[in-house]
Amino acid sequence: MQRNVTVCLDEETIAKARVVAAKRRTSLSGLLVQEISRLAAQDEAYAEAKAAALRRMARGAHLGGGRLPARESLHDR
């Protein structure tokens, strides 16, 4: 369901936005819908990436190797 939203902008910003919208072959309203949708999707993708990174950090990483040799065995002559 779509709802109407009222936005107050100064005349200069509206004029510039209309030019941008015309270049993209859309209306000012369409431009706002596209940009707000893009921002919301970008924010959601960031949150998902952050959660995935935190899960990977919590899990840790195996860096290889095994148990270290005993000190005595390293210094046997």
C-alpha positions as CSV (number, residue, x, y, z in Angstrom):
1,M,0.0,0.0,0.0
2,Q,1.4,3.4,-1.0
3,R,0.9,6.5,1.1
4,N,1.4,10.1,0.4
5,V,4.1,12.1,2.2
6,T,4.5,15.8,2.3
7,V,8.0,17.2,1.9
8,C,8.9,20.9,2.2
9,L,11.9,22.0,0.1
10,D,13.1,25.4,-1.0
11,E,12.5,26.5,-4.5
12,E,16.2,26.2,-5.6
13,T,16.3,22.6,-4.4
14,I,13.1,21.8,-6.2
15,A,14.3,23.3,-9.4
16,K,17.6,21.3,-9.3
17,A,15.7,18.1,-8.4
18,R,13.3,18.6,-11.3
19,V,16.4,18.8,-13.6
20,V,17.8,15.6,-12.2
21,A,14.4,13.9,-12.5
22,A,14.1,15.0,-16.1
23,K,17.6,13.6,-16.9
24,R,16.4,10.3,-15.5
25,R,13.2,10.4,-17.4
26,T,11.0,10.4,-14.3
27,S,8.9,12.7,-12.2
28,L,10.1,14.5,-9.1
29,S,7.9,12.1,-7.1
30,G,9.4,9.1,-8.9
31,L,12.9,10.4,-8.2
32,L,12.1,10.7,-4.5
33,V,10.7,7.2,-4.4
34,Q,13.7,5.8,-6.2
35,E,16.2,7.5,-3.9
36,I,14.4,6.8,-0.7
37,S,14.0,3.1,-1.7
38,R,17.8,3.0,-2.6
39,L,18.7,4.5,0.8
40,A,16.5,2.1,2.7
41,A,17.9,-0.9,0.8
42,Q,21.5,0.3,1.3
43,D,20.9,0.6,5.0
44,E,19.4,-2.9,5.2
45,A,22.3,-4.3,3.3
46,Y,24.7,-2.6,5.6
47,A,22.9,-4.0,8.7
48,E,23.0,-7.6,7.2
49,A,26.7,-7.3,6.3
50,K,27.5,-6.0,9.8
51,A,25.6,-8.9,11.4
52,A,27.3,-11.4,9.2
53,A,30.7,-9.9,10.0
54,L,30.0,-10.0,13.8
55,R,28.9,-13.7,13.5
56,R,32.2,-14.5,11.7
57,M,34.2,-12.6,14.4
58,A,32.4,-14.5,17.2
59,R,33.1,-17.8,15.5
60,G,36.8,-17.0,15.1
61,A,39.2,-18.2,12.5
62,H,41.5,-21.2,12.5
63,L,44.9,-19.9,11.6
64,G,46.5,-23.3,11.2
65,G,49.2,-24.9,13.2
66,G,48.9,-27.2,16.1
67,R,50.2,-27.5,19.6
68,L,53.6,-25.9,20.2
69,P,56.5,-28.3,21.0
70,A,57.6,-28.4,24.6
71,R,60.4,-26.1,25.5
72,E,62.6,-28.9,26.6
73,S,62.4,-30.6,23.2
74,L,63.4,-27.4,21.4
75,H,66.5,-27.0,23.5
76,D,67.7,-30.7,23.5
77,R,71.3,-31.0,22.3
